[in-house]
Amino acid sequence: MARKPLTRRKRLIFQYTLFGIVSVLAATGILLLVRGRPKPYLPGEKVEGITSDLARNLPAGYPQIQFTNVATQAGIRFKHFHGKRTTQLPEDMGSGAAWGDFNNDGNLDLYVCGIAAPLGVSSEEVARSTGGNRLFLNNGNGTFKDVTEMAGVGFKGVSMGAAWADYDNDGHLDLVVTSFDRIALYRNRGDGTFQDTSVMAGFDRHRGFWTGASWSDYDRDGFVDLYICGYVKYSFDPEFSSKSSSQYSEVIPFMLNPSSYMPERNLLFRNNGDGTFREVAEEAGVDNPEGRSLSAAWADFDGDGWPDIYVANDISDNAMYRNLGNGKFEDISHSAWVADYRGAMGLGVGDYDRDGDFDIYVTHWIAQENALYWNLRLSNDGGTKAGPLQFTDIADMVGLGQIALSVIGWGTSFFDYDNDGLLDLFTVNGSTFQDEKDSSHLVPMKNHLFWLKSPEDGYFEVGAVSGQVFQELHVGRGAAFADYDNDGDVDIFVVNHEGSPLLLRNDGGNKNNWLKVRLRPTKSNRSGYGAVVQIETNGIRQIQEIGSQSSYLSQSALEAHFGLGHSKTVSHLSVRFPSGEVRVLEQIPVNQTVVVAE
C-alpha cells in the first residue's frame, strides 16, 4: 500500500517536536557551559521560562457538569486499611476495584480490594479483622448491598487488584484477585455464590508480590487468558527498618523504596479450556524479569487483529510486546519508543485523536510528568504509516505534562464524561510520602479531571469547576469506570488508601446523547475481551476495545460507551469479534444500550 501523506496537524507536530528537541539540547548545552550543572527540579517549583509557558487557562465552553461523591448514600461502606501502617512497601501501594455484572441482571456490581491487617500480624488476627475485600450487589436503583459473605469472596490479606472474566465460558463472570502473597480465583456458580478454584486452576502455587491483573484471549482460541504483573521480591528485614534515603528533599525509608528490591517476574496463564491454566510467560516472551510491574493493558495497537500488551513498570523500563499470532510475542519496547524509565503506575488506552488507532496514557511518580503516547500508525485521513509501530510522548503539547509534576498519579482512564464524542481523562493522585506530623499516614493530594476541548486544543484540568470533591485531599490509588446507574453517563469509583472510597456520580453528562454497546459472543470468549467496537456519526469515527482499560489494579465495565453530542442517529456500528467475525448495524437510534450478538 502506498504511504498516504500526513495531515497538516501531524506534520506540524513532527516539526515542532523536532524543533523543540534541538532547541532544548542547544539550550541545555549553553547552560552547562555558562552556569555549570543545573540544580535538580523540586516538586511544585516554578521554573522561569518553562512551567509558566506550559500553564493553561481554562477556556470558555467547558462542560457544566458536576461529580458528586455518593458512596455513603449508595450503601458502599468500606474502609481500605484496618490497623496501623508498619512502613512497609506492600501496605502503601494501595488497592483497586472492579466493575462486573456477576448475576446477569443488567446492573454493574462492584468488587473492592483492601488490606485486612498490617503486615506481620498473626493469621488469627487477620481472620478476626473486620476488614478485607467486599462485593457490592447493584440493586438497580442507585444503591448497593454488601453480599460478600453470602458470595464467599471475602478475601483477607494485603489485596492489590481484581478483574472479572468468564474464564470457563458458562455465561457467568468469574473473579481473580491479586495480593502480596498469592493469586485467588473464584468461579461463579451462577446462584450468587462462588467457589475458590485457585488450587485447581494452578494459581495457588505461584507466590509473590502480585499487582495488576489483565484478562485477554491472546491466542484467540475462545477462552480468556490472564496476565499478572509482578512487582518486587519484597521481604521484611529488621536490619533495614531504620535505614532511609533522600528523594526530592524527602526522607524515604529503605523498606518503602522499590529500588531496594529485585524485580518480580510477570506471569501469563494460558487457559486450557478445562478449568485449568498453564503458566507460559517466559515461553511466550512476556515475563519481563527486569520490570517492576504494576499495570498491564491488552489492546490491538498495530491493528493486525491480535491483542498486544503494554506494561507499566516502576523504576524500570516500560515494556511493549507485539503479539505474533503464534503464541509468541516480540519485545518492541525500544523500537516503538515506549520503553520509558520512569515510575509508571496507571494505564489508560484510547483513541484520543479519533484517527483509528489506540494511544496510551501513563501516570507517573512525582516530578516525572504523566505521559501521552500518541500512536503514529495511522493518519487522520485513514492512511497507514510505513514502517514499525511507533509512539511519541506529546503530554506537554496537549496540557497533560507540567500539571502532574507535583503529584503522584495512580488510577486513570480515557472516558467521555460529557458525551461530546471526545475522550477525556481522570487521574487519581496520592502520595507515597509519609506525613511529617504523623508518619502513620501518607500525604493526601487532589485528583485531576481533564476535559478534551479538541485534539488540536488539547486537555484542560477542570476539577475546580466540576464539583467540590475535586477540592478534597485523598491518598488515592485505584479507579474503575462505569455507568453504574444506567443513566447514560460514566461514573467513577476511587479507592483511597486507609480511608473511605469515592463513588463519583456523573451529574449532567447525559445532557448530550450517547450509545452503549454490550456484546453477546458465541464463538469468541464469552466476556468479549479484545472485541473492537467502532461507530460512525456525521462522518466522525470512534473506536474502543473491550477490556483494554486496566487503570491501576482495577477494571472498568466490559462495555463500550460512546458520547455522541447532539447527533440523533449512529449511522454505522461495527464489531470485530476476536474470532474474526464482524457484525454491522446501521441507523441506530441514540440514548440506548445495544446488545450485539456474534
C-alpha positions as a printed Julia matrix, in Angstrom:
598×3 Matrix{Float64}:
   0.0     0.0    0.0
   1.31    3.42  -0.92
   2.03    5.66   2.01
  -0.56    8.42   2.31
   0.63   11.91   3.2
   0.45   13.03   6.81
  -2.21   15.52   7.73
  -1.26   19.17   8.32
  -1.71   18.66  12.06
   0.67   15.72  12.21
   3.26   17.49  10.05
   3.16   20.46  12.41
   3.53   18.23  15.47
   6.56   16.48  13.94
   8.11   19.83  13.04
   7.51   21.36  16.46
   8.71   18.19  18.2
  11.96   18.16  16.21
  12.46   21.89  16.68
  11.77   21.52  20.4
  14.28   18.71  20.85
  17.0    20.64  19.01
  16.22   23.81  20.98
  16.27   22.02  24.33
  19.58   20.32  23.56
  21.14   23.6   22.45
  19.85   25.49  25.47
  20.99   22.75  27.82
  24.49   22.84  26.35
  24.73   26.62  26.74
  23.51   26.48  30.33
  26.0    23.79  31.25
  28.85   25.8   29.75
  27.86   29.09  31.33
  26.4    28.08  34.68
  27.58   24.54  35.3
  25.28   21.66  36.24
  21.74   22.92  37.0
  20.13   22.14  40.32
  17.52   19.33  40.24
  13.85   20.21  39.87
  11.85   20.06  43.1
   8.13   19.2   43.02
   5.96   22.32  42.93
   8.85   24.57  41.99
   8.17   27.35  39.45
  10.85   27.39  36.77
  11.09   30.67  34.88
  10.51   30.22  31.17
   9.35   26.61  31.5
   6.47   25.96  33.88
   4.95   29.39  33.23
   4.96   28.79  29.47
   3.24   25.45  29.91
   0.4    26.73  32.12
  -3.09   26.55  30.54
  -6.03   28.73  31.45
  -9.5    27.19  31.31
 -11.25   28.32  28.09
 -14.87   29.21  27.65
 -17.27   26.43  26.76
 -16.14   23.86  29.32
 -18.81   21.32  30.38
 -21.26   22.41  33.07
 -21.12   19.02  34.74
 -20.68   18.15  38.41
 -19.41   14.97  40.05
 -20.86   14.13  43.47
 -19.49   11.61  45.96
 -22.47    9.36  46.76
 -20.61    6.36  48.2
 -22.24    6.51  51.63
 -25.79    7.15  50.43
 -25.38    4.4   47.84
 -24.58    1.92  50.61
 -20.89    1.39  49.86
 -19.42    1.24  53.35
 -15.79    0.25  53.11
 -12.52    1.06  54.84
  -9.42    0.29  52.83
  -6.89   -0.34  55.62
  -7.56   -1.89  59.02
  -4.88   -1.33  61.63
  -1.79    0.88  61.67
   0.82    1.2   58.93
   4.13   -0.53  59.63
   6.09    1.42  56.98
   6.39   -1.48  54.54
   6.09   -1.21  50.76
   3.17   -3.64  50.13
   0.93   -1.74  52.55
   1.39    1.59  50.75
   0.81    0.52  47.14
  -2.91    0.62  47.79
  -5.66   -1.39  46.13
  -8.13   -1.33  43.26
 -11.7    -2.2   42.33
 -13.56   -3.94  39.5
 -16.99   -3.43  37.9
 -18.81   -6.5   36.59
 -22.38   -7.82  36.3
 -21.85  -11.11  38.12
 -25.59  -12.02  38.32
 -26.52  -11.01  34.74
 -29.32   -8.63  35.74
 -28.04   -5.75  33.59
 -26.7    -3.77  36.57
 -22.98   -3.46  37.19
 -21.81   -4.79  40.55
 -18.64   -3.72  42.33
 -15.77   -5.63  43.93
 -13.39   -3.63  46.11
  -9.94   -4.69  47.36
  -8.44   -3.69  50.69
  -5.94   -4.53  53.4
  -7.43   -6.57  56.24
  -4.49   -6.07  58.63
  -0.92   -4.74  58.68
   1.96   -6.98  57.69
   3.49   -9.01  60.46
   0.32   -9.83  62.42
  -0.71  -13.43  63.03
  -3.06  -15.33  60.74
  -5.54  -15.43  63.62
  -5.54  -11.63  63.81
  -6.1   -11.4   60.07
  -9.03  -13.8   60.31
 -10.58  -11.76  63.15
 -10.26   -8.5   61.22
 -13.47   -6.79  60.15
 -11.64   -5.65  57.02
 -10.92   -7.38  53.75
 -12.33   -7.3   50.22
 -16.01   -6.65  49.64
 -18.57   -7.44  46.92
 -21.41   -4.96  46.47
 -24.53   -6.03  44.57
 -26.11   -3.28  42.46
 -29.8    -3.01  43.43
 -30.64   -1.18  40.2
 -31.91    1.94  41.99
 -28.61    3.71  42.69
 -27.86    1.71  45.82
 -25.77   -1.36  46.63
 -25.98   -4.3   49.03
 -22.93   -5.95  50.61
 -23.17   -9.65  49.66
 -19.58  -10.61  50.41
 -20.24  -13.29  52.99
 -23.04  -14.95  51.06
 -20.99  -14.93  47.84
 -17.86  -16.29  49.52
 -15.37  -13.82  48.03
 -14.23  -12.01  51.18
 -10.51  -12.34  50.55
  -8.48  -11.24  53.59
  -4.88  -10.16  53.29
  -2.89   -7.37  51.63
  -5.02   -7.37  48.49
  -3.92   -5.42  45.41
  -6.18   -5.82  42.38
  -9.15   -7.63  40.87
 -10.65   -8.35  37.45
 -13.77  -10.13  36.17
 -13.93  -12.62  33.28
 -15.95  -15.68  32.3
 -12.94  -17.98  32.17
 -14.96  -21.19  31.74
 -17.45  -19.79  29.19
 -20.51  -20.79  31.22
 -22.19  -17.4   30.93
 -21.24  -16.1   34.39
 -18.4   -13.73  35.28
 -15.69  -15.21  37.47
 -13.21  -13.2   39.54
  -9.44  -13.08  40.02
  -7.85  -11.3   42.98
  -4.17  -10.42  43.41
  -2.3    -9.77  46.64
   1.05   -9.62  48.34
   1.49  -13.39  48.6
  -0.95  -15.17  46.32
  -3.45  -15.12  43.44
  -7.04  -16.17  44.16
  -9.52  -17.36  41.52
 -13.25  -17.53  42.29
 -15.56  -19.44  39.96
 -19.11  -18.09  39.7
 -21.6   -20.9   40.36
 -24.44  -18.84  38.86
 -26.52  -18.84  42.04
 -24.95  -15.84  43.76
 -22.1   -17.85  45.28
 -18.51  -18.5   44.22
 -16.09  -21.41  44.56
 -12.4   -20.83  45.28
 -10.7   -22.67  42.41
  -7.2   -21.21  42.92
  -5.59  -24.59  43.57
  -7.42  -26.47  40.81
  -6.64  -23.74  38.26
  -2.93  -23.79  39.14
  -2.73  -20.25  40.55
  -2.07  -21.0   44.19
   1.41  -22.4   43.65
   2.69  -19.02  42.46
   3.67  -16.9   45.44
   4.98  -13.34  45.2
   4.06   -9.65  45.18
   1.26   -9.67  42.55
  -0.32   -6.39  41.42
  -2.26   -5.78  38.17
  -4.44   -8.5   36.62
  -5.44   -8.26  32.93
  -7.56  -10.79  31.0
  -7.36  -11.3   27.24
  -7.76  -14.13  24.74
  -4.26  -13.59  23.35
  -4.29  -16.8   21.25
  -7.92  -16.31  20.12
  -8.95  -19.87  20.97
 -12.21  -18.74  22.58
 -11.01  -18.86  26.2
  -9.65  -15.88  28.13
  -6.06  -15.98  29.36
  -4.63  -13.99  32.25
  -1.59  -11.71  32.6
  -0.41  -11.0   36.14
   2.03   -8.21  36.99
   4.78   -8.97  39.48
   6.22   -6.01  41.38
   9.29   -6.71  43.54
  10.74   -9.56  45.6
   9.83   -7.95  48.9
  10.77   -9.36  52.29
  10.94   -7.75  55.71
  14.41   -7.41  57.24
  14.66   -5.69  60.68
  18.2    -4.61  59.76
  16.8    -2.21  57.16
  13.92   -0.81  59.24
  15.91    2.26  60.32
  17.66    2.93  57.02
  16.49    5.61  54.59
  17.4     7.62  51.51
  16.61   11.11  50.25
  14.46   11.85  47.19
  13.46   15.42  46.3
  14.43   16.58  49.82
  12.13   13.93  51.31
  13.35   11.12  53.57
  12.28    7.74  52.15
  12.5     4.69  54.44
  14.5     1.87  52.84
  11.54   -0.51  53.02
   9.34    1.9   51.04
  11.74    2.29  48.13
  11.0    -0.24  45.34
  14.57    0.09  44.04
  15.7    -1.54  47.29
  14.35   -4.85  45.96
  14.89   -7.02  42.9
  12.05   -7.09  40.33
   9.47   -9.87  40.37
   8.72  -11.66  37.08
   5.33  -11.42  35.39
   3.05  -14.38  34.72
   0.93  -15.37  31.71
  -1.65  -18.06  32.38
  -2.85  -19.76  29.21
  -6.37  -21.12  29.59
  -6.52  -24.84  28.84
 -10.3   -24.71  28.42
 -10.95  -27.28  31.15
 -10.81  -25.03  34.21
  -7.03  -25.18  34.47
  -4.26  -22.86  33.27
  -0.62  -23.26  32.26
   1.9   -20.53  33.11
   3.75  -19.64  29.85
   5.14  -16.11  30.33
   8.8   -16.96  29.77
   7.95  -19.32  26.92
   5.84  -16.62  25.23
   8.45  -13.91  25.86
   6.44  -11.65  28.18
   7.78  -12.45  31.66
   9.55   -9.04  31.82
  12.03  -10.14  34.53
  13.7    -6.7   34.76
  10.46   -4.75  35.22
   8.82   -3.78  38.49
   5.34   -4.1   37.02
   2.15   -2.52  38.35
  -0.29   -2.4   35.43
  -0.71   -4.04  32.02
  -3.12   -3.23  29.2
  -4.07   -5.53  26.32
  -5.01   -3.83  23.03
  -4.51   -4.31  19.31
  -2.05   -1.43  18.95
  -0.88   -2.35  15.45
  -4.3    -3.21  14.02
  -3.48   -6.77  12.92
  -6.32   -8.43  14.86
  -4.12   -9.85  17.64
  -4.03   -8.3   21.16
  -0.65   -6.82  22.1
   0.29   -5.87  25.65
   1.82   -2.77  27.24
   3.28   -2.98  30.75
   3.73   -0.06  33.15
   6.88   -0.56  35.21
   8.08    1.33  38.27
  11.75    2.41  38.31
  12.44    0.28  35.23
  11.76    0.46  31.5
   8.14    0.06  30.44
   7.57   -2.84  28.08
   5.53   -3.39  24.92
   5.08   -6.86  23.47
   3.71   -7.36  19.96
   1.57  -10.46  19.51
   2.96  -12.55  16.65
  -0.18  -14.68  16.4
   1.64  -17.96  17.07
   1.69  -17.96  20.87
   4.84  -15.83  20.95
   5.47  -12.12  21.43
   8.13   -9.74  20.13
   9.61   -7.17  22.51
   9.24   -3.85  20.65
   9.6    -1.61  23.72
  12.55    0.38  22.37
  11.72    0.33  18.66
   8.21    1.6   19.47
   9.69    4.44  21.58
   7.74    3.47  24.71
  10.48    1.92  26.89
  10.3     4.85  29.27
  12.31    4.64  32.52
  10.07    6.45  34.97
   7.87    5.46  37.9
   4.84    4.23  35.92
   1.69    3.23  37.81
  -1.6     3.52  35.91
  -2.59    2.99  32.26
  -5.34    4.31  30.03
  -5.84    3.17  26.42
  -7.96    5.06  23.91
  -8.07    6.76  20.53
  -7.91   10.32  21.87
  -7.48   11.98  18.43
 -10.03    9.76  16.64
  -7.61    8.66  13.93
  -8.42    4.94  14.28
  -5.55    3.64  16.44
  -5.02    3.36  20.2
  -2.95    5.84  22.2
  -1.62    5.26  25.73
  -1.81    7.46  28.83
   0.58    6.66  31.7
   0.55    8.08  35.23
   3.9     8.6   36.97
   5.64    9.38  40.21
   6.3    12.91  41.4
   8.39   15.33  39.26
   8.2    12.96  36.25
   5.08   14.25  34.48
   2.46   11.92  33.08
   2.82   10.68  29.51
   0.52   10.55  26.5
   2.0     8.21  23.9
   0.49    9.19  20.57
   0.23    6.23  18.19
   1.81    7.14  14.84
   0.41    4.14  12.93
  -2.45    5.95  11.21
  -3.11    9.45   9.95
  -6.45   11.22  10.37
  -7.36   10.52   6.75
  -7.02    6.77   7.34
  -3.59    6.29   5.74
  -1.24    3.7    7.25
   2.23    4.87   8.2
   5.01    2.79   6.69
   7.5     1.1    9.0
   7.3    -0.33  12.52
   4.77    0.61  15.18
   5.93    3.78  16.96
   4.65    6.27  19.53
   5.76    9.71  20.74
   5.04   11.38  24.08
   3.05   14.57  23.49
   1.81   15.13  27.06
   3.28   18.62  27.36
   1.9    19.64  23.97
  -1.68   18.78  24.98
  -1.68   20.02  28.59
  -1.08   16.76  30.47
   2.6    17.05  31.41
   3.58   20.0   33.55
   0.44   19.93  35.68
   1.44   16.49  37.01
   4.93   17.47  38.18
   3.91   17.98  41.79
   1.62   14.96  42.2
   1.88   11.16  42.15
  -0.58    9.56  39.72
  -2.28    6.16  40.0
  -5.64    5.02  38.62
  -6.72    6.54  35.31
  -8.74    6.03  32.15
  -9.89    7.67  28.96
 -13.65    8.27  29.17
 -16.1    10.74  27.64
 -17.64   12.26  30.75
 -19.59   14.96  28.88
 -20.67   12.72  25.96
 -19.38   15.14  23.33
 -17.61   12.42  21.35
 -14.11   13.24  22.64
 -12.19   11.19  25.2
 -11.48   12.99  28.46
  -9.19   11.73  31.27
  -9.35   11.28  35.02
  -6.28   10.75  37.18
  -6.22    9.64  40.81
  -3.41   11.23  42.83
  -1.97   10.37  46.23
   1.45   10.5   47.81
   3.82    7.77  48.9
   5.5    10.23  51.26
   4.73    9.94  54.95
   3.07   12.82  56.76
   5.78   14.74  58.64
   3.4    15.33  61.56
   2.19   11.75  61.75
   4.27    9.1   59.98
   1.46    6.56  60.34
  -0.33    8.34  57.48
   0.56    9.28  53.9
   0.25   12.74  52.35
  -3.08   13.31  50.51
  -3.45   15.07  47.15
  -6.14   16.4   44.8
  -7.36   14.31  41.87
  -7.34   15.66  38.3
 -10.19   15.75  35.76
  -9.08   16.63  32.22
 -11.55   17.82  29.59
 -10.51   17.42  25.93
 -11.62   20.55  24.08
 -10.4    19.11  20.78
  -7.4    17.04  19.61
  -5.86   20.3   18.35
  -6.51   22.36  21.52
  -5.69   19.57  23.93
  -6.69   18.92  27.53
  -7.69   21.32  30.31
  -7.9    20.48  34.01
 -11.49   21.26  35.07
 -11.65   19.91  38.62
 -12.15   23.39  40.11
 -15.45   23.78  38.21
 -16.66   20.16  38.32
 -17.58   19.53  41.94
 -16.42   20.11  45.49
 -14.99   16.59  45.63
 -12.12   17.7   43.39
 -11.01   20.18  46.05
 -10.69   17.41  48.63
  -7.38   15.77  49.5
  -7.11   11.97  49.45
  -4.42    9.32  49.24
  -5.91    7.86  46.08
  -4.9     4.61  44.38
  -7.24    2.52  42.2
 -10.01    3.83  39.91
 -12.71    1.97  37.99
 -15.16    3.49  35.48
 -18.76    2.5   34.69
 -22.27    3.86  34.16
 -23.4     2.12  37.36
 -26.83    3.82  37.44
 -27.56    3.25  33.74
 -28.4     6.91  33.11
 -26.17    7.33  30.08
 -23.04    8.92  31.54
 -19.88    7.37  33.0
 -19.27    7.44  36.76
 -16.04    6.75  38.7
 -15.16    4.67  41.75
 -11.94    5.53  43.59
 -10.15    3.51  46.28
  -8.45    5.72  48.86
  -5.59    4.35  50.93
  -6.6     3.92  54.59
  -9.79    5.95  54.14
 -13.25    5.62  52.63
 -13.78    5.31  48.86
 -15.38    7.75  46.45
 -18.31    6.91  44.19
 -18.3     9.9   41.85
 -21.73   10.11  40.28
 -21.74   11.99  36.98
 -24.46   14.63  37.16
 -25.12   16.11  33.75
 -23.07   14.13  31.24
 -26.25   12.65  29.8
 -27.43   16.04  28.56
 -25.6    15.04  25.39
 -26.58   11.91  23.51
 -24.86    8.56  23.94
 -24.77    4.89  22.94
 -23.68    1.88  24.98
 -22.69   -1.38  23.33
 -22.71   -4.72  25.15
 -21.68   -7.93  23.46
 -23.01  -11.46  23.41
 -20.2   -13.59  21.96
 -20.81  -17.2   20.97
 -17.6   -18.28  19.23
 -15.23  -15.86  20.95
 -14.55  -15.69  24.68
 -17.87  -15.0   26.4
 -16.62  -11.84  28.13
 -15.89  -10.14  24.81
 -12.28   -9.31  25.66
 -10.47   -7.98  22.6
 -13.59   -7.15  20.59
 -13.17   -3.84  18.73
 -16.27   -1.64  18.52
 -16.41    1.21  16.01
 -19.15    3.72  15.34
 -19.61    6.48  12.77
 -21.77    9.57  13.23
 -21.81   12.6   10.93
 -18.61   11.38   9.28
 -16.74   11.08  12.61
 -15.49    7.68  13.72
 -14.88    6.45  17.25
 -13.25    3.19  18.28
 -12.99    1.27  21.56
 -11.67   -2.15  22.54
 -13.46   -4.16  25.22
 -11.31   -4.8   28.29
  -8.42   -2.51  27.35
  -8.79   -0.1   30.3
  -6.65   -1.54  33.11
  -6.34    1.71  35.12
  -4.36    0.83  38.29
  -5.12   -2.51  39.97
  -8.67   -2.06  38.66
 -11.13   -2.92  35.92
 -13.76   -0.81  34.22
 -17.06   -2.02  32.76
 -16.83   -4.57  29.95
 -18.84   -2.45  27.52
 -18.24    0.35  25.03
 -19.68    3.76  25.93
 -19.74    6.43  23.22
 -20.63   10.09  23.58
 -22.49   11.47  20.56
 -23.0    15.18  21.26
 -26.2    16.36  19.55
 -26.27   13.56  16.95
 -29.64   11.8   16.78
 -28.52    8.65  14.98
 -25.47    6.42  14.76
 -25.16    5.79  11.06
 -22.8     2.82  11.32
 -21.8     0.4   14.08
 -19.37   -2.46  13.58
 -18.0    -5.04  16.0
 -14.93   -7.12  15.17
 -15.05  -10.11  17.48
 -11.83  -11.94  18.45
 -12.92  -14.86  16.27
 -12.6   -12.55  13.27
 -16.35  -12.31  12.67
 -17.62   -8.78  12.02
 -21.17   -7.65  12.78
 -22.53   -4.43  11.26
 -25.6    -2.43  12.25
 -26.92    0.69  10.5
 -29.01    3.72  11.51
 -29.2     3.13  15.26
 -31.24    5.49  17.47
 -29.24    7.12  20.29
 -29.6     7.04  24.09
 -29.89    3.28  24.41
 -27.88    0.15  25.16
 -27.4    -2.04  22.09
 -26.6    -5.73  22.53
 -24.65   -7.19  19.59
 -24.54  -10.97  19.27
 -21.74  -12.78  17.47
